[in-house]
Amino acid sequence: MASELHQLRFDPPQSNASDESSAQDDRPLLNPDSDAVADDDSDDLHQKYAPFVRRDVYGTMGRGELPWMEKVLLAIALVTIVPIRVVIGMSLLFLYYMICRVCTLFHDPNRETDEQEDYAHMVGWRRSVIVCTGRFLSRAMLFVLGFYWISEVYRILPNEDKSTNENEGQEKSQESERPGAIISNHVSYLDILYHMSSSFPSFVAKRSVANIPLVGIISKCLGCVYVQRESKTSDSKGVSGVVSERIREAVKNSSAPMMMLFPEGTTTNGEFLLPFKTGAFLSRAPVLPLILRYPYQRFSLAWESITGGRHFLLLLCQFVNHMEVIRLPVYVPSPEEKNDPKLYANNVRRLMAKEGNMMLSDIGLAEKRVYLAALNGNNNTHIVLHQKND
């Protein structure tokens, strides 16, 4: 199996992305009136927004011209494994919905604010059933989607191996500290399923998720913290406070769920790490860095510049999917990092990039919107730069 994974493609590009002069360049990146983009313009566009570029056989936005063999494989998958996966997947989702519904009957949710309610603070058999079945069914869902095995590597950093005994007591004290949050790169919505199957943490999610049929009650059982992503009000400060409090609670109480945070704020193609937001590091608590990778040969599982429906359909058509997980040791912040959340975030980011063989990029969600608008032929892409979120 190792030889098979070695052959899978995961070669990061050799050039780094740059957002220099992106805010000053108001020229349209693509011409919506033309049928094709000049090669020079296309190359410049993809180089400028490299963290969001698709490099699989399906091409940009998953709409490239496919070889005839790929079309044959898609046709076979559509009439064989896709219907089976849809039926089994929906059955697993409905089963877990019913489990969550039964376990939360006659139980009032925990309310931190008027808009934050969850069932993650339940104790006893209810919580045990929700967590155990949630982890099992999440892994079962990944299996149905073609992740028949998941490669997990526990990385030991060189500076952890101490040859002297004078620091042994301090080292044990640091290692015994429980992390309050899991920090992960963000490549796909599949990341959430893996983390549910591994540690069943709480996530930060859009407020609309709470109202989605079936998924809404599951998100509350996970203890999700809901945000209004496009909101420009002071609500973000309240959400940040809730997240920090949850992280500190997880450090002190082993029965409290850890927070699962994607500090990049959006998904990439998995070859880069975007700048980290500091919200996950404001609590000054230890964090557990974790790196996800999706090696591929035909279809990239990264969800960066492809529509959700197209991505999910092509995912179902893949006979076998692969996932690699690199687990780093708990990162205990230094006194300087505790006093400077930005320094803390940057140091964790550099460590993850080094251990995951990823490149650092200075662009973020706003530039991703520019890139997507350009791919869709929007002449006013420069306006999107003003939509940055803190």
C-alpha positions, 0 to 999 in steps of 0.5 A: 500500500505504501508503494501505491500512496507513493505514486499518488500525486501530491507535488506542490508547485515551485512558485509561491503565490503573491498578492502584490498590487492586487488591491491597486490593479483594477483591470479585469482578470478575464474578459467575459466577452471572449470564449477563451483567455489568452495563455499568458493571462491565464498563466498569470492568473493561476500563478497569482492565486496559486493556493486556489488553482486546481491541477487535476485531470478535470481542470479549472473549476472541474470543467476541463475537457476529459480524455475518453477513458475518464468519461468511460469511468465516470459513466460506469461509476454513475450507474454502479457505485453512485446510487449505492453511495447515495442510498447508504450515505443518506441512510447513515445521515438519517440514522444519526439524526434520529439518534441525536433527536432521541438523545436530546428529547426532554433536554434543554440545550445549553445557551451561552447567548440568545443565538448560541445553543448546543447539546455538547454539555450534556453528561451521562448516557446521552452524551456517550451515545451521541459521541460514540455513534457520531464517531463510528458513523462518521468513519462509516460515511468516509468508508462509503465515500471511498476512504477505505483506509486513512494513513495517520502519522504521529510526528515527533519533533526533534526538540522533544527528545531531551537527553538531560533530566533537569528539564524532565519535570518541566517537559512532563508538565507541558506534555500533560497539558490538555489542548483546548483546540485542534488547529488544522489546515482546510482543504475540503468539507471532508475535513469535518467528517474526519475530525468527527470520526477522530475526536468529535470536536466542536466547530465554528459554522455558519448560523444558517447550518443550525436550520438545515434539515437533519444537519441542524440538530447534529451541529448542535450536538457537536456544540458548534459555535454559529457565526454570521460570516458576512456580518459587519456588526460587533457580533464577531467579538461575541463569537470570539469570546465564546470560542475562547471560553470554550477552549479554556473550558476544554483545557480544564475539563476533560469531558468538555469537547475541544474546539476544532478551528480552521484558522485559514478561514477558507479552503485551499488546494492543500499545497499552501497555508494561508495566513492564520486568523488569531481567534484560535490563539486568543485564549493562550491555551495549548493547541493540537496542530494537525495536517490533512492531505488528499493524494490523488491521481485523477480527481483532487478532493480539494474544494477551492474553485469548484462548485459544491454540487460538481465536487460532490458528484465527482467525489461519488464517482471516485472508486477509491479516495485517499487521505493522509493525516499528520499529527503533531505534538501539542503546541504549548505557547511560550510566555511571549506567544501568550502575550502576542496571539499573532506571534503564536498563530504565525509560529504554529503556521510555520511549524505546520507548513514545515512538517506538512511540506506546504508553502506559505502564502500571503493571500486569503479569502478576499483574493479567493473571491477575486479569483473565483470572480475572474474565472466566471468573467466578472469585470468588477473583481476588484470590488471583492477585495473590500469584502475582507473579514476579520 
